Amino acid sequence: MAIKIAKGKLAIAQPLGSFVFSQVGLYQFHPLTVTHAYTYYVETMPAHHNDPFDRLLIAQAVLEDLVILTRDPQFDPYGVPVLW
């Protein structure tokens, strides 16, 4: 989110830290740490998307059965559930 804000692609009405803290409490989000399993999965993924951070998010979504919140159509070939 910080990268998107810095690039002018995301605007929020409060400082990022405050926004994240409020959303974590409101929706009871649980942070995920980066594990070896995610990085190993990234190694086996087809190269539909070249952004390493996005590839890590895709790996997390696949291995943890999660939905990704994005409008990026480059996530589609991986078959991960996307919302937005």
Contact map, one row per residue, 1 for C-alpha under 8 A:
111110000100000100000000000000000000000000000000000000000000000000000000000000000000
111111000000000100000000000000000000000000000000000000000000000000000000000000000000
111111100000000000000000000000000000000000000000000000000000000000000000000000000000
111111111100000000000000000000000000000000000000000000000000000000000000000000000000
111111111110000000000000000000000000000000000000000000000000000000000000000000000000
011111111000000000000000000000000000000000000000000000000000000000000000000000000000
001111111100000000000000000000000000000000000000000000000000000000000000000000000000
000111111110000000000000000000000000000000000000000000000000000000000000000000000000
000111111110000000000000000000000000000000000000000000000000000000000000000000000000
100110111111000000000000000000000000000000000000000000000000000000000000000000000000
000010011111100000000000000000000000000000000000000000000000000000000000000000000000
000000000111111100100000000000000000000000000000000000000000000000000000000000000000
000000000011111000000000000000000000000000000000000000000000000000000000000000000000
000000000001111101100000000000000000000000000000000000000000000000000000000000000000
000000000001111111100000000000000000000000000000000000000000000000000000000000000000
110000000001011111110000000000000000000000000000000000000000000000000000000000000000
000000000000001111111000000000000000000000000000000000000000000000000000000000000000
000000000000011111111100000000000000000000000000000000000000000000000000000000000000
000000000001011111111110000000000000000000000000000000000000000000000000000000000000
000000000000000111111111000000000000000000000000000000000000000000000000000000000000
000000000000000011111111100000000000000000000000000000000000000000000000000000000000
000000000000000001111111110000000000000000000000000000000000000000000000000000000000
000000000000000000111111111110000000000000000000000000000000000000000000000000000000
000000000000000000011111111111000000000000000000000000000000000000000000000000000000
000000000000000000001111111110000000000000000000000000000000000000000000000000000000
000000000000000000000111111100000000000000000000000000000000000000000000000000000000
000000000000000000000011111110000000000000000000000000000000000000000000000000000000
000000000000000000000011111111000000000000000000000000000000000000000000000000000000
000000000000000000000011101111100000000000000000000000000000000000000000000000000000
000000000000000000000001000111110000000000000000000000000000000000000000000000000000
000000000000000000000000000011111000000000000000000000000000000000000000000000000000
000000000000000000000000000001111100000000000000000000000000000000000000000000000000
000000000000000000000000000000111110000000000000000000000000000000000000000000000000
000000000000000000000000000000011111011000000000000000000000000000000000000000000000
000000000000000000000000000000001111111000000000000000000000000000000000000000000000
000000000000000000000000000000000111111100000000000000000000000000000000000000000000
000000000000000000000000000000000011111110000000000000000000000000000000000000000000
000000000000000000000000000000000111111111000000000000010011001000000000000000000000
000000000000000000000000000000000111111111100000000000010010000000000000000000000000
000000000000000000000000000000000001111111110000000000000000000000000000000000000000
000000000000000000000000000000000000111111111000000000000010000000000000000000000000
000000000000000000000000000000000000011111111000000000110010000000000000000000000000
000000000000000000000000000000000000001111111000000000000000000000000000000000000000
000000000000000000000000000000000000000111111100000000000000000000000000000000000000
000000000000000000000000000000000000000011111110000000000000000000000000000000000000
000000000000000000000000000000000000000000011111000000000000000000000000000000000000
000000000000000000000000000000000000000000001111110000000000000000000000000000000000
000000000000000000000000000000000000000000000111110000000000000000000000010011000000
000000000000000000000000000000000000000000000011111001100000000000000000011000000000
000000000000000000000000000000000000000000000011111100100000000000000000000000000000
000000000000000000000000000000000000000000000000111111100000000000000000000000000000
000000000000000000000000000000000000000000000000011111110000000000000000000000000000
000000000000000000000000000000000000000000000000001111111000000000000000000000000000
000000000000000000000000000000000000000000000000101111111100000000000000000000000000
000000000000000000000000000000000000000001000000111111111110000000000000000000000000
000000000000000000000000000000000000011001000000000111111111000000000000000000000000
000000000000000000000000000000000000000000000000000011111111100000010000000000000000
000000000000000000000000000000000000000000000000000001111111110000010000001001010000
000000000000000000000000000000000000011011000000000000111111111000000000000000000000
000000000000000000000000000000000000010000000000000000011111111111000000000000000000
000000000000000000000000000000000000000000000000000000001111111111110000000000010000
000000000000000000000000000000000000000000000000000000000111111111000000000000010000
000000000000000000000000000000000000010000000000000000000011111111000000000000000000
000000000000000000000000000000000000000000000000000000000001111111000000000000000000
000000000000000000000000000000000000000000000000000000000001111111100000000000000000
000000000000000000000000000000000000000000000000000000000001111111110000000000011000
000000000000000000000000000000000000000000000000000000000000100011111000000000011110
000000000000000000000000000000000000000000000000000000001100100001111100000000011110
000000000000000000000000000000000000000000000000000000000000000000111110000000000111
000000000000000000000000000000000000000000000000000000000000000000011111000000000111
000000000000000000000000000000000000000000000000000000000000000000001111100000000111
000000000000000000000000000000000000000000000000000000000000000000000111111000000000
000000000000000000000000000000000000000000000000000000000000000000000011111100000000
000000000000000000000000000000000000000000000001100000000000000000000001111110000000
000000000000000000000000000000000000000000000000100000000100000000000001111111110100
000000000000000000000000000000000000000000000000000000000000000000000000111111110100
000000000000000000000000000000000000000000000001000000000000000000000000011111100000
000000000000000000000000000000000000000000000001000000000100000000000000001111110000
000000000000000000000000000000000000000000000000000000000000000000000000001111111000
000000000000000000000000000000000000000000000000000000000100110001110000001101111100
000000000000000000000000000000000000000000000000000000000000000001110000000000111110
000000000000000000000000000000000000000000000000000000000000000000111110001100011111
000000000000000000000000000000000000000000000000000000000000000000111110000000001111
000000000000000000000000000000000000000000000000000000000000000000001110000000000111
